[in-house]
Structures are given as C-alpha cells and as structure tokens.
C-alpha cells in the first residue's frame, strides 16, 4: 500500500468538507447545467463518489505503508473514519431521533421487518449459491482445506453482511481462517458492499419511480414524514448561537454518556460474564449505537424535543454527510480488479441478496425504502443503514438504526448457519 499524496488528517478533512460544500452548493442551483446534472445523479451519491475517486487516484487514503529515511517500513492510517463513526454518528442518531414519532414508526407495519429478514435470508443462502456457481468453472477459487478453506474466510463475510464488524471478528475466531489471507475477504467486503451502497444511493433519487414499478404503497412512510415536517414547522425558529450550542451540547453529551455506558457494559462482560465474550454483546460500538438511539428516543418524550425547531436534525444530517464522505474515501475503485475470483464470488452473493429482496418486495408491494434500509441494516449495519434511511428523510434514520441493531443480534447465528451450508457445497 503506497502512501497517498496527502496523509495529514487536517488537510484531508478540509478536502472532504470542501467536497461536501461544493456538492451542496451546486445541487442547490435552480437552473442550468447543475440542475440537469442532479436530476440524474443524487447529491448524496456525489458526496460518496468524489472521495472515492480521490482515494483511487492516490490523493487521499485510509491506510498506507512507506519506507522512511532510515530504510524502515512504517505504516499509517487516517483516523477520520473512526472519528466520524464513533463521535459524529452517535451524535447524529441522538439529534435525528429527538423529533421521532415512535408511534409512526410502529405504524410502518410488518413490511419493514419482512424486508429486513428477506435480506438476511438472501445473505445466508447467497453464500452457498455463489460457491456452487463459481465452483463450476473455477473450483480452486472456492476450495482449500484446513485454515486455508475459502468457505471459512467467506464465513467472516457472512458475519459482516448480516451483522457487523463484531460478528465478522467472531466468525474469524470460530472458524480459524488463515489471518494472512483475511485481508482479501476484507477487500471483498469493502468493494462489494460499497458498490451496492452506491446503487442504493442512486435509487433514493428514483424512489418514486421504483415504488410505482413495485406497485408499492408508501403512504405510511409519507404520513410519518409529513407528521415530523408539520411538527418541525410548528416549532421552527431562526436559530441563535446559543440554540446551536445547546443542540451540540445535547448531542455530544448524549454521545459521551453512550461511550461511558458502552465501556462499562464491556467491562462487566469481560469480568463477570465471560461466556458472552465472543458475542456481539461484547462490542463497544454495538452498545454505543444502542445507547445513543435509546437516549434519543427517551429525549423525544421530553421538552428537549423542542430543539428540533432550532435545527437539531439539520445538524445531525451534517454529521451524517461527513460520515458518508469518510466512508467514500475507503473505496478504491481500482481494487475491484485485484482479486477477480473472490470478488466474483462476492458479486454473485450480493446479486442473489438483491434479487431476493426485489422479488419479495414485488410480491408484497413493499416500498423501495424498506428494500434499501432492510438491505443496508444487514450489509452495512449501524454505520450505513441510518445514512440510507436519512436520505429519504431525516425522521426515518431511527428505522435504519433499529433494524441494524436487530442485524447485530442475528449476525452470529445467521453467519454460522451460512458457514455450515457453504462447507457442504465447497469443492
């Protein structure tokens, strides 16, 4: 991994913010070239792709290795993604949940859970299907024995795509896959999942057309959006500096509490419930997301909800877009060509997941929102599902979080079942 041209986080962060500023400035144009451009390319997708292009060109990067003047190999990495994931994401969840209409989310009905579970089934069955297909013309790609068995590596992918990083790490430990080759699985995870996310972001801008094709009834989603918008309009005011500072205090204060509680729970498990040490419950990030969402929901029943009128969800949306940009810089577009065999397995796997989602959505007439969020709650977890949900409307971000948390809970069990199926069909 060669060092990118720019490795200073302060400079990279400035570049990412400049990209976001450029995208939002041009997308706000009411006429001319940019109006036509954003008719076809959603602004959110550009916030994701432009950092990806810079990463591919070697201008910025996530990880790198270089030789110093003494001839020593040194490695480096940016902390921007971790900053956005651990600080900005939970704060955004709190601020975007302040005005939540919990009853409205419940009234979205069973289709949202149905599409999420469909996505889970698509991952569980997609792995063995992909192995079967690739083994027909390239059995060495999906073969191997012992710690080298490819199905064991793909089990870590199942853990990631049903749950998240903690489930992925659990699968690595359970099946003992050769860690020297583990990097290839991480590459497949990043490349395939992020390409699918790009398609979903594009689809958000075409949601109405897709819903018509699916013959879906999105009235419950529209009612929830309208309810939140009406409430926000009723309490809106021009925010003063003091308002913005209070909102930031609420958001980051809740994030601090989430981190504190999460670390306390992790300590409790490590010292008193060692039987849970290999489960998702031992993940600090899992508890940070759960607590941030819980605190936000509790606040929505108090007078703190009024701060939505001063732009709480707007500030939360800013943090989400920063997270989108940092996720984008993790995507090296040329890396698609570096592991063609395993990447093909990943693409077939994801295609099966998507096809099953589309089929079920067509049958039950589920809106594209449920398809997109149900998929990313599996494949992307709590770091991506709220992004997709909030792209439809900020008030919908909690839907993505709640489903992602369910994904964490099912991740290890679903991945183990998937792994057993992949072992059965492996050449």
C-alpha positions as CSV (number, residue, x, y, z in Angstrom):
1,X,0.0,0.0,0.0
2,X,1.7,3.1,-1.2
3,X,1.3,6.3,0.8
4,X,-1.2,8.7,-0.7
5,X,-0.2,12.2,-1.8
6,X,-1.9,13.7,1.3
7,X,-1.7,11.9,4.7
8,X,-2.4,14.8,7.1
9,X,-5.9,14.3,8.6
10,X,-6.4,18.0,9.0
11,X,-5.8,18.5,5.2
12,X,-7.9,15.5,4.2
13,X,-10.7,16.6,6.4
14,X,-10.6,20.1,4.8
15,X,-10.8,18.4,1.4
16,X,-13.7,16.3,2.3
17,X,-15.6,19.3,3.7
18,X,-14.8,21.3,0.6
19,X,-16.3,18.4,-1.5
20,X,-19.4,18.5,0.6
21,X,-19.7,22.3,0.3
22,X,-19.2,22.0,-3.5
23,X,-21.9,19.3,-3.9
24,X,-24.4,21.2,-1.8
25,X,-23.7,24.5,-3.4
26,X,-24.1,23.1,-6.9
27,X,-27.1,20.9,-6.0
28,X,-29.0,24.0,-4.7
29,X,-28.9,25.6,-8.2
30,X,-32.4,26.0,-9.5
31,X,-31.5,26.1,-13.2
32,X,-28.7,25.4,-15.7
33,X,-26.2,22.5,-16.0
34,X,-26.2,21.6,-12.3
35,X,-30.0,21.4,-12.1
36,X,-29.9,18.9,-15.0
37,X,-26.9,17.0,-13.6
38,X,-28.5,16.4,-10.2
39,X,-31.7,15.3,-11.9
40,X,-29.9,12.1,-12.8
41,X,-27.2,11.9,-10.1
42,X,-28.3,12.3,-6.5
43,X,-26.2,14.7,-4.4
44,X,-25.7,12.1,-1.7
45,X,-24.1,9.8,-4.2
46,X,-21.7,12.5,-5.3
47,X,-20.7,13.1,-1.6
48,X,-19.8,9.4,-1.6
49,X,-18.2,9.0,-5.1
50,X,-15.9,12.1,-5.1
51,X,-13.8,11.0,-2.1
52,X,-13.7,7.5,-3.7
53,X,-12.2,9.0,-6.9
54,X,-9.6,10.9,-4.9
55,X,-8.7,7.7,-3.0
56,X,-8.4,5.7,-6.2
57,X,-6.2,8.4,-7.7
58,X,-3.9,8.2,-4.6
59,X,-4.6,11.7,-3.4
60,X,-6.0,10.6,-0.1
61,X,-6.2,7.1,1.5
62,X,-7.3,5.2,4.6
63,X,-4.2,3.0,5.2
64,X,-0.7,3.1,3.7
65,X,2.9,1.8,4.0
66,X,6.1,3.6,3.2
67,X,9.8,3.4,3.8
68,X,11.3,6.2,5.9
69,X,14.8,7.7,5.6
70,X,16.3,5.0,7.7
71,X,15.0,2.3,5.4
72,X,12.4,1.2,7.9
73,X,8.9,0.1,6.8
74,X,6.3,2.2,8.5
75,X,2.6,2.1,8.2
76,X,-0.1,4.8,8.8
77,X,-3.8,5.3,8.7
78,X,-6.3,8.1,8.9
79,X,-8.5,8.4,12.0
80,X,-11.2,10.4,10.2
81,X,-13.5,7.4,9.6
82,X,-13.2,6.3,13.3
83,X,-13.8,9.9,14.4
84,X,-17.0,10.1,12.2
85,X,-18.1,6.7,13.2
86,X,-17.5,7.0,17.0
87,X,-18.2,10.7,17.6
88,X,-20.4,12.1,14.8
89,X,-22.6,9.1,14.1
90,X,-23.9,8.6,17.6
91,X,-24.4,12.3,18.0
92,X,-26.3,12.4,14.7
93,X,-28.5,9.5,15.9
94,X,-29.4,11.4,19.0
95,X,-30.2,14.7,17.2
96,X,-32.2,12.9,14.4
97,X,-34.1,10.9,17.0
98,X,-35.2,13.9,19.1
99,X,-38.2,14.6,17.0
100,X,-39.0,10.9,16.4
101,X,-42.7,9.8,16.1
102,X,-42.3,6.4,17.7
103,X,-45.9,5.6,17.1
104,X,-45.5,6.5,13.4
105,X,-42.5,4.1,13.1
106,X,-44.6,1.3,14.7
107,X,-47.3,2.1,12.2
108,X,-45.0,1.5,9.3
109,X,-46.1,-2.1,9.7
110,X,-44.6,-5.6,9.2
111,X,-43.2,-5.0,5.7
112,X,-40.2,-3.2,7.1
113,X,-39.3,-6.2,9.3
114,X,-40.2,-8.6,6.4
115,X,-37.8,-6.9,4.0
116,X,-35.0,-6.9,6.6
117,X,-35.5,-10.7,7.3
118,X,-35.6,-11.2,3.5
119,X,-32.2,-9.5,3.3
120,X,-30.8,-11.8,6.0
121,X,-32.1,-14.9,4.2
122,X,-30.6,-13.6,1.0
123,X,-27.1,-13.4,2.6
124,X,-27.5,-16.8,4.3
125,X,-28.4,-18.6,1.1
126,X,-26.4,-16.4,-1.3
127,X,-23.1,-17.6,0.1
128,X,-23.5,-21.3,-0.8
129,X,-25.2,-20.3,-4.1
130,X,-22.2,-18.2,-5.1
131,X,-19.8,-21.0,-4.1
132,X,-21.8,-23.5,-6.2
133,X,-21.8,-21.3,-9.3
134,X,-18.1,-20.4,-9.1
135,X,-17.0,-24.0,-8.4
136,X,-18.4,-25.0,-11.8
137,X,-15.7,-23.1,-13.7
138,X,-13.1,-22.2,-11.0
139,X,-13.2,-24.7,-8.1
140,X,-9.7,-23.6,-6.9
141,X,-11.2,-20.1,-6.2
142,X,-13.6,-21.5,-3.6
143,X,-11.7,-24.6,-2.5
144,X,-9.0,-25.3,0.1
145,X,-8.7,-27.2,3.3
146,X,-7.9,-26.6,6.9
147,X,-7.3,-22.9,7.8
148,X,-6.9,-22.2,4.1
149,X,-10.5,-23.3,3.3
150,X,-12.1,-20.4,1.4
151,X,-15.5,-21.1,3.0
152,X,-14.1,-20.3,6.4
153,X,-13.0,-16.9,5.1
154,X,-16.4,-16.3,3.5
155,X,-17.9,-17.1,6.9
156,X,-16.4,-13.8,8.1
157,X,-18.1,-12.1,5.2
158,X,-21.4,-13.6,6.2
159,X,-20.9,-12.2,9.7
160,X,-20.2,-8.8,8.4
161,X,-23.1,-8.7,5.9
162,X,-25.7,-10.0,8.4
163,X,-24.4,-8.2,11.5
164,X,-21.3,-6.1,11.5
165,X,-17.6,-6.0,12.5
166,X,-18.1,-7.8,15.8
167,X,-19.9,-10.7,14.1
168,X,-17.2,-10.8,11.5
169,X,-14.4,-11.0,14.1
170,X,-16.4,-13.7,15.9
171,X,-16.5,-15.8,12.7
172,X,-12.8,-15.4,12.2
173,X,-12.2,-16.8,15.7
174,X,-14.8,-19.5,15.5
175,X,-13.5,-21.0,12.2
176,X,-9.8,-20.1,12.5
177,X,-9.4,-18.9,8.9
178,X,-5.8,-18.1,7.9
179,X,-5.4,-14.4,9.0
180,X,-2.6,-13.8,6.4
181,X,-5.3,-14.2,3.8
182,X,-8.0,-12.5,5.7
183,X,-7.2,-9.2,4.0
184,X,-8.7,-10.5,0.7
185,X,-12.0,-11.1,2.5
186,X,-12.0,-7.6,3.9
187,X,-11.3,-6.3,0.4
188,X,-14.4,-8.2,-1.0
189,X,-16.4,-6.9,1.9
190,X,-15.5,-3.2,1.3
191,X,-15.7,-3.3,-2.5
192,X,-18.9,-5.2,-3.0
193,X,-20.8,-3.6,-0.1
194,X,-19.8,-0.1,-1.1
195,X,-20.7,-0.6,-4.8
196,X,-24.1,-1.8,-3.7
197,X,-24.4,1.2,-1.4
198,X,-23.7,3.4,-4.4
199,X,-26.6,1.8,-6.3
200,X,-28.9,2.3,-3.3
201,X,-27.9,6.0,-3.0
202,X,-28.7,6.4,-6.7
203,X,-32.0,4.6,-6.2
204,X,-33.0,7.1,-3.5
205,X,-33.3,9.7,-6.1
206,X,-35.6,7.4,-8.1
207,X,-37.6,6.1,-5.2
208,X,-41.0,7.3,-6.6
209,X,-40.4,5.6,-9.9
210,X,-39.2,2.4,-8.3
211,X,-42.3,2.4,-5.9
212,X,-44.6,2.7,-9.0
213,X,-42.8,-0.3,-10.6
214,X,-43.1,-2.3,-7.3
215,X,-46.8,-1.2,-7.1
216,X,-45.9,-0.3,-3.5
217,X,-48.0,1.7,-1.1
218,X,-45.6,4.2,0.6
219,X,-48.4,6.2,2.3
220,X,-47.3,5.1,5.8
221,X,-43.8,6.5,5.1
222,X,-45.3,9.7,3.7
223,X,-47.5,10.1,6.7
224,X,-44.6,9.8,9.1
225,X,-42.5,12.3,7.1
226,X,-45.4,14.7,6.9
227,X,-46.1,14.4,10.7
228,X,-42.5,15.2,11.5
229,X,-42.3,18.0,9.0
230,X,-45.6,19.5,10.4
231,X,-44.2,19.3,13.9
232,X,-40.9,20.9,12.9
233,X,-42.7,23.7,11.0
234,X,-44.8,24.4,14.0
235,X,-41.9,25.0,16.3
236,X,-39.3,26.3,13.8
237,X,-37.4,29.4,14.6
238,X,-34.2,31.1,13.3
239,X,-31.5,29.5,15.5
240,X,-29.3,31.8,17.5
241,X,-25.7,30.9,18.5
242,X,-27.0,29.8,21.9
243,X,-29.5,27.4,20.3
244,X,-26.9,25.7,18.2
245,X,-24.5,25.4,21.1
246,X,-27.3,23.8,23.3
247,X,-28.1,21.4,20.5
248,X,-24.4,20.4,20.2
249,X,-24.2,20.1,24.0
250,X,-27.2,17.7,24.0
251,X,-25.9,15.6,21.1
252,X,-22.3,15.3,22.2
253,X,-23.3,15.0,25.9
254,X,-25.5,12.0,25.0
255,X,-22.7,10.6,22.9
256,X,-20.3,10.9,25.9
257,X,-22.9,9.0,28.1
258,X,-23.2,6.4,25.3
259,X,-19.5,5.8,25.3
260,X,-19.3,5.7,29.1
261,X,-22.1,3.2,29.4
262,X,-20.8,1.1,26.5
263,X,-17.4,0.8,28.1
264,X,-19.0,-0.1,31.4
265,X,-21.0,-2.9,29.8
266,X,-17.9,-4.2,28.0
267,X,-16.0,-4.2,31.4
268,X,-19.0,-6.0,33.0
269,X,-19.0,-8.7,30.4
270,X,-15.2,-9.2,30.4
271,X,-15.1,-9.5,34.2
272,X,-18.3,-11.2,35.1
273,X,-20.0,-12.7,32.1
274,X,-17.1,-14.3,30.1
275,X,-19.5,-16.6,28.2
276,X,-20.6,-13.5,26.2
277,X,-17.0,-12.5,25.2
278,X,-17.4,-13.9,21.7
279,X,-20.9,-12.4,21.1
280,X,-21.9,-9.1,19.6
281,X,-22.9,-8.0,23.1
282,X,-19.2,-7.7,23.8
283,X,-18.8,-5.0,21.1
284,X,-18.4,-1.4,22.4
285,X,-19.7,0.1,19.2
286,X,-22.9,-2.0,19.4
287,X,-23.6,-0.5,22.8
288,X,-22.7,3.0,21.7
289,X,-25.3,2.8,18.9
290,X,-27.9,1.2,21.1
291,X,-27.4,3.7,23.9
292,X,-27.3,6.8,21.6
293,X,-30.6,5.7,20.0
294,X,-32.2,4.9,23.3
295,X,-31.2,8.2,24.8
296,X,-32.6,10.0,21.7
297,X,-35.9,8.1,22.0
298,X,-36.2,9.0,25.7
299,X,-35.5,12.7,24.9
300,X,-38.3,12.6,22.3
301,X,-40.8,12.3,25.1
302,X,-39.4,15.3,27.0
303,X,-39.3,19.1,26.4
304,X,-35.9,18.6,24.7
305,X,-37.9,17.7,21.6
306,X,-38.5,21.4,21.0
307,X,-34.8,21.8,19.9
308,X,-35.8,20.2,16.6
309,X,-37.3,23.6,15.9
310,X,-33.8,25.2,16.1
311,X,-32.4,22.6,13.7
312,X,-31.4,19.5,15.7
313,X,-31.9,17.1,12.8
314,X,-30.3,19.5,10.4
315,X,-27.1,19.5,12.4
316,X,-27.4,15.7,12.7
317,X,-27.7,15.5,8.9
318,X,-24.4,17.5,8.6
319,X,-22.6,14.8,10.7
320,X,-24.2,12.0,8.6
321,X,-22.8,13.6,5.4
322,X,-19.3,13.8,6.9
323,X,-19.6,10.1,7.7
324,X,-20.6,9.5,4.1
325,X,-17.5,11.3,2.8
326,X,-15.2,9.3,5.1
327,X,-16.8,6.1,4.0
328,X,-16.3,7.1,0.4
329,X,-12.6,7.6,0.9
330,X,-12.3,3.9,2.0
331,X,-13.3,2.8,-1.5
332,X,-10.5,2.3,-4.0
333,X,-12.3,1.8,-7.3
334,X,-9.3,0.0,-9.0
335,X,-9.2,-2.6,-6.2
336,X,-12.1,-4.3,-7.9
337,X,-9.6,-5.8,-10.3
338,X,-7.1,-7.0,-7.7
339,X,-9.0,-10.1,-6.6
340,X,-11.2,-11.1,-9.5
341,X,-12.0,-14.6,-8.3
342,X,-13.1,-13.8,-4.8
343,X,-14.7,-10.5,-6.0
344,X,-16.8,-12.6,-8.4
345,X,-18.0,-14.7,-5.5
346,X,-18.9,-11.5,-3.6
347,X,-20.8,-10.0,-6.6
348,X,-22.8,-13.2,-7.2
349,X,-23.5,-13.4,-3.5
350,X,-24.7,-9.8,-3.4
351,X,-26.7,-10.3,-6.6
352,X,-28.6,-13.2,-5.0
353,X,-29.3,-11.0,-2.0
354,X,-30.6,-8.2,-4.1
355,X,-32.7,-10.4,-6.4
356,X,-34.4,-12.0,-3.5
357,X,-35.2,-8.5,-2.0
358,X,-36.6,-7.3,-5.3
359,X,-38.7,-10.5,-5.7
360,X,-40.2,-10.3,-2.2
361,X,-40.7,-6.5,-2.5
362,X,-42.6,-7.1,-5.7
363,X,-44.8,-9.8,-4.2
364,X,-45.7,-7.9,-1.0
365,X,-45.6,-4.5,-2.7
366,X,-43.0,-3.1,-0.2
367,X,-41.7,0.4,-0.9
368,X,-38.1,0.9,-2.0
369,X,-37.4,2.5,1.4
370,X,-38.0,-0.9,3.1
371,X,-35.9,-2.7,0.5
372,X,-32.9,-0.3,0.8
373,X,-32.9,0.0,4.6
374,X,-33.6,-3.7,5.1
375,X,-30.6,-4.5,2.9
376,X,-28.2,-2.0,4.5
377,X,-29.3,-2.9,8.0
378,X,-27.8,-6.3,7.1
379,X,-24.9,-5.4,4.8
380,X,-23.9,-2.1,6.3
381,X,-25.0,-2.2,9.9
382,X,-25.5,0.8,12.1
383,X,-22.8,2.8,10.2
384,X,-24.7,2.7,6.9
385,X,-28.4,1.9,7.5
386,X,-29.2,5.4,9.1
387,X,-27.5,7.0,6.1
388,X,-29.8,5.3,3.6
389,X,-32.8,5.9,5.8
390,X,-32.0,9.6,6.3
391,X,-31.5,10.0,2.6
392,X,-35.3,9.5,2.3
393,X,-36.0,11.9,5.2
394,X,-34.1,12.7,8.5
395,X,-37.0,11.5,10.6
396,X,-36.6,8.0,9.1
397,X,-33.0,7.5,10.4
398,X,-34.1,5.6,13.6
399,X,-35.7,3.0,11.4
400,X,-32.3,2.1,10.0
401,X,-30.8,2.0,13.4
402,X,-33.4,-0.2,14.9
403,X,-33.1,-2.7,12.1
404,X,-29.3,-2.6,12.2
405,X,-29.4,-3.4,15.9
406,X,-31.6,-6.4,15.1
407,X,-29.0,-7.4,12.5
408,X,-26.2,-7.4,15.1
409,X,-28.3,-9.7,17.2
410,X,-28.9,-12.2,14.4
411,X,-25.4,-11.8,12.8
412,X,-23.5,-14.6,14.6
413,X,-26.4,-17.1,14.3
414,X,-27.1,-16.4,10.7
415,X,-23.4,-16.4,9.8
416,X,-22.8,-19.8,11.5
417,X,-25.8,-21.3,9.6
418,X,-24.5,-19.8,6.3
419,X,-21.0,-21.2,7.0
420,X,-22.3,-24.7,7.5
421,X,-24.1,-24.5,4.2
422,X,-21.0,-23.2,2.4
423,X,-18.9,-26.1,3.9
424,X,-21.5,-28.6,2.5
425,X,-21.2,-27.2,-1.1
426,X,-17.5,-26.4,-1.1
427,X,-15.4,-28.4,-3.6
